[in-house]
Each structure stands twice: as C-alpha cells, then as structure tokens.
Amino acid sequence: RRTAVETELKVMRPLPRFRTTDFSVATVTVTRSATISVRGVLYTVPSRLIGSRLKVHIYDDRLVCWLGTTPLLTLPRRFHKRGAPRQRVVDYRHLIGALVRKPQAFRRSIFRDELYPRPVFRRAWEVIDGHLEPRKACRVYVGLLHLAAMHACEAALADHLQKVLDRGEVPDLEGARGAVAPSPTDTPQVSVRAPDLGGYDQLLEGAVG
C-alpha cells in the first residue's frame, strides 16, 4: 500500500495548530435535589451547587461541568435509550451532605437503590433496619455512607461490614469508624529538636574574620 499512501500524502494538508472542538455544550440548572438532566439522563452533582447554572461539555464518554470559567467535576456519560427506563447516574458522595442533615430522608429517597455503593452496603442496611428502630437505623446507615465519603475508605469499610455480617452481628457506626478511620491516638508522634543557635555564632564569627 506504499504507493497509495504516497499518493495521498502529496495532497494532504498540515494538521491545524489547535485541536478542534470534540464536544457539544449544554447549559443546565442544578435542581433542589442536586441533579442535572443531560440528553435524557439524570446525574447527581454536589449539593452545594443547588440553584447554580452549569455549562456542560458533552464528550462521548464523559461530561465536564463548568461553573463560569472553572471546571468543577467530571461525570461518566450514560446514553438514553428510546423506550427504556430513564437512566440515572447517582454518586452517594454528592448527596451525603444533605442526608447527614436529614438522615430520615434516606428511607424514602427516590435514589435509595443507588445509595448502596457495593452489594455489602445493601446487606448492611437490611440487617440494620431489621434490628434497630427506624429512626436510628437511618442515622446509622447514613453515618456509614458519610464515613465512607469523608475518609475515602469505601473499600475498607466494605471489608469491615462483610466481616461484621459474617459474624452475624449488626453493623455499628462507632465500630466501623474505629476500624477504618484514623483516630487521634493513631497519629504518629513527631519530635523536632530545637536547632543549636551556637552554629549561627560560628557563622558570624567566620564571616567577620
């Protein structure tokens, strides 16, 4: 194919200096439930953005959300299929701030099925809800989600919950925190020696001499 390639290269022009636009743009408003709708798909965003207008750059595989001239977050893109149920992309870390303030909202949340980051979290909720009174059950489970979000320890927390459930016990927030979140007593003690000021005198004496 060398001859064909050489023929084409003779008439090809140089590539442009700057990359061409490979995304489309949409402007959306964040709803009171901390969601945006893009191309028929519902996405959650951080609750602090409620009421904000975002400019969304829509790529083939992701959405990049901008507030003014600042890129705030990147979301994995999903595609709406005609005739299929509406798709939702829910990140519990976006909603945890509002849930912590009103943990009872978890029980009736329209996103509840998406608030189990891993299967073991669903099992943990079922056990917690079956053994604790309703209000406390919500507080404990929301507390677990908050722990996972604030300490970026979702995987470690999932392992801890699995061990607790395997023992036939009810997950406990304090026990989970002690297992996966660092406590002040775990902070290493750092000893800093005071500098020897006599060294400065020697430097000055050397400079004068």
C-alpha positions as CSV (number, residue, x, y, z in Angstrom):
1,R,0.0,0.0,0.0
2,R,3.0,2.3,0.0
3,T,2.3,3.7,-3.4
4,A,-1.3,4.6,-2.4
5,V,-0.1,6.2,0.8
6,E,2.5,8.3,-1.0
7,T,-0.2,9.5,-3.4
8,E,-2.4,10.6,-0.6
9,L,0.4,12.3,1.3
10,K,1.2,14.5,-1.7
11,V,-2.3,16.2,-1.4
12,M,-2.7,16.1,2.4
13,R,-2.5,19.4,4.2
14,P,-0.8,20.0,7.6
15,L,-2.8,19.4,10.7
16,P,-4.3,22.5,12.3
17,R,-2.3,24.1,15.1
18,F,-5.1,23.8,17.7
19,R,-7.3,20.8,18.4
20,T,-10.8,21.1,17.0
21,T,-13.9,21.1,19.3
22,D,-14.8,17.5,20.0
23,F,-17.7,18.1,22.4
24,S,-21.1,19.7,22.4
25,V,-22.3,22.2,25.0
26,A,-25.5,22.3,27.2
27,T,-26.4,24.7,29.9
28,V,-28.4,23.2,32.9
29,T,-29.7,24.4,36.2
30,V,-29.0,22.2,39.3
31,T,-32.3,21.2,40.9
32,R,-33.2,21.2,44.6
33,S,-32.5,17.5,44.7
34,A,-28.9,18.2,43.5
35,T,-29.4,16.8,40.0
36,I,-29.0,17.9,36.4
37,S,-30.6,16.4,33.3
38,V,-28.4,16.0,30.1
39,R,-29.7,14.3,27.0
40,G,-32.4,12.5,28.9
41,V,-30.2,11.1,31.6
42,L,-30.3,12.3,35.3
43,Y,-27.0,12.9,37.0
44,T,-26.3,13.9,40.7
45,V,-23.9,16.7,41.5
46,P,-22.6,18.1,44.8
47,S,-25.5,19.6,46.8
48,R,-23.6,22.8,47.3
49,L,-24.3,23.5,43.6
50,I,-28.1,23.6,44.1
51,G,-29.6,26.5,42.1
52,S,-26.4,27.1,40.1
53,R,-26.3,27.2,36.3
54,L,-23.6,24.9,34.9
55,K,-22.2,24.7,31.4
56,V,-21.7,21.1,30.5
57,H,-19.2,19.9,27.8
58,I,-20.6,16.7,26.5
59,Y,-18.0,14.2,25.3
60,D,-18.5,10.7,24.0
61,D,-17.5,9.2,27.4
62,R,-17.9,11.9,30.0
63,L,-19.4,15.2,31.0
64,V,-17.3,18.1,32.2
65,C,-19.3,20.6,34.3
66,W,-18.2,24.2,34.4
67,L,-19.3,27.0,36.8
68,G,-18.3,30.1,34.9
69,T,-14.7,29.6,33.8
70,T,-13.9,26.9,36.4
71,P,-14.3,23.2,35.7
72,L,-15.9,21.6,38.8
73,L,-16.4,18.0,38.1
74,T,-16.3,15.2,35.6
75,L,-19.1,12.7,35.3
76,P,-19.2,9.4,33.4
77,R,-21.6,9.7,30.5
78,R,-24.6,7.4,30.0
79,F,-26.9,7.3,27.0
80,H,-30.6,7.3,27.0
81,K,-32.3,4.5,25.0
82,R,-35.7,5.2,23.5
83,G,-38.4,3.2,25.2
84,A,-36.1,2.1,28.1
85,P,-36.5,3.4,31.7
86,R,-34.7,6.7,32.3
87,Q,-31.1,6.2,33.3
88,R,-29.7,7.8,36.4
89,V,-26.0,8.3,37.4
90,V,-26.0,8.7,41.2
91,D,-23.0,9.3,43.4
92,Y,-23.7,9.0,47.1
93,R,-20.8,11.4,47.8
94,H,-22.8,14.1,46.1
95,L,-25.9,13.6,48.3
96,I,-24.3,12.8,51.6
97,G,-24.2,16.4,52.8
98,A,-28.0,16.7,52.6
99,L,-28.6,13.2,54.0
100,V,-26.5,13.9,57.1
101,R,-28.7,16.9,57.9
102,K,-31.8,14.9,57.3
103,P,-30.9,11.2,57.7
104,Q,-34.6,10.1,57.8
105,A,-34.9,11.2,54.1
106,F,-32.8,8.1,53.2
107,R,-35.8,5.7,53.8
108,R,-38.0,7.4,51.2
109,S,-35.3,8.7,48.9
110,I,-36.0,8.2,45.2
111,F,-32.3,7.4,44.9
112,R,-32.2,4.8,47.7
113,D,-31.4,1.9,45.4
114,E,-28.4,3.8,44.1
115,L,-27.2,4.6,47.6
116,Y,-25.6,1.2,48.1
117,P,-22.1,1.7,46.7
118,R,-21.5,-2.1,46.9
119,P,-23.7,-5.1,47.5
120,V,-22.5,-5.5,51.1
121,F,-23.9,-2.0,51.9
122,R,-27.4,-3.2,50.9
123,R,-27.0,-6.2,53.1
124,A,-25.8,-4.0,55.9
125,W,-28.8,-1.7,55.6
126,E,-31.2,-4.7,55.6
127,V,-29.6,-6.0,58.9
128,I,-29.5,-2.6,60.5
129,D,-33.2,-1.9,59.5
130,G,-34.2,-5.2,60.8
131,H,-32.7,-4.8,64.3
132,L,-32.9,-1.1,65.1
133,E,-35.8,1.2,65.4
134,P,-36.5,3.1,62.1
135,R,-35.0,6.5,63.0
136,K,-31.8,5.1,64.5
137,A,-31.4,2.7,61.5
138,C,-31.4,5.6,59.1
139,R,-28.9,7.5,61.3
140,V,-26.5,4.6,61.4
141,Y,-26.6,3.8,57.7
142,V,-26.3,7.4,56.6
143,G,-23.4,7.7,59.1
144,L,-21.7,4.8,57.4
145,L,-22.1,6.5,54.0
146,H,-20.7,9.7,55.5
147,L,-17.8,7.8,56.9
148,A,-17.0,6.3,53.5
149,A,-17.3,9.6,51.7
150,M,-15.3,11.8,54.2
151,H,-12.4,9.4,54.7
152,A,-12.4,7.9,51.1
153,C,-12.5,4.4,52.7
154,E,-15.3,2.8,50.8
155,A,-13.4,-0.4,50.0
156,A,-12.0,-0.7,53.6
157,L,-15.5,-0.1,55.0
158,A,-17.0,-2.7,52.7
159,D,-14.5,-5.2,54.0
160,H,-15.3,-4.3,57.6
161,L,-19.0,-4.6,57.0
162,Q,-18.5,-8.0,55.4
163,K,-16.7,-9.3,58.4
164,V,-19.3,-8.0,60.8
165,L,-22.2,-9.5,58.8
166,D,-20.3,-12.8,58.5
167,R,-20.1,-12.9,62.3
168,G,-23.9,-12.4,62.5
169,E,-23.6,-9.0,64.1
170,V,-25.3,-5.7,63.5
171,P,-23.0,-3.1,61.9
172,D,-22.2,-0.3,64.4
173,L,-21.1,3.2,63.4
174,E,-18.5,3.6,66.2
175,G,-17.1,0.2,65.5
176,A,-16.8,1.0,61.8
177,R,-15.2,4.3,62.5
178,G,-12.6,2.7,64.7
179,A,-11.9,0.0,62.1
180,V,-11.4,2.3,59.0
181,A,-11.0,5.9,60.1
182,P,-7.8,7.1,61.7
183,S,-8.2,8.4,65.3
184,P,-6.0,11.0,67.0
185,T,-4.3,8.3,69.0
186,D,-3.1,6.7,65.7
187,T,-1.3,9.9,64.7
188,P,2.5,9.3,64.9
189,Q,4.4,11.4,67.4
190,V,6.9,13.6,65.8
191,S,9.8,15.0,67.8
192,V,11.5,18.1,66.4
193,R,14.8,19.0,68.0
194,A,15.5,22.7,68.6
195,P,18.3,24.0,66.5
196,D,21.7,24.8,68.0
197,L,21.9,28.5,67.9
198,G,25.6,28.3,68.5
199,G,26.1,27.4,64.9
200,Y,24.9,30.9,63.9
201,D,27.5,32.5,66.1
202,Q,30.2,30.4,64.4
203,L,29.0,31.5,61.0
204,L,29.0,35.2,62.0
205,E,32.5,34.8,63.5
206,G,33.7,33.2,60.3
207,A,32.2,36.0,58.2
208,V,33.8,38.7,60.4
209,G,37.1,37.0,60.4
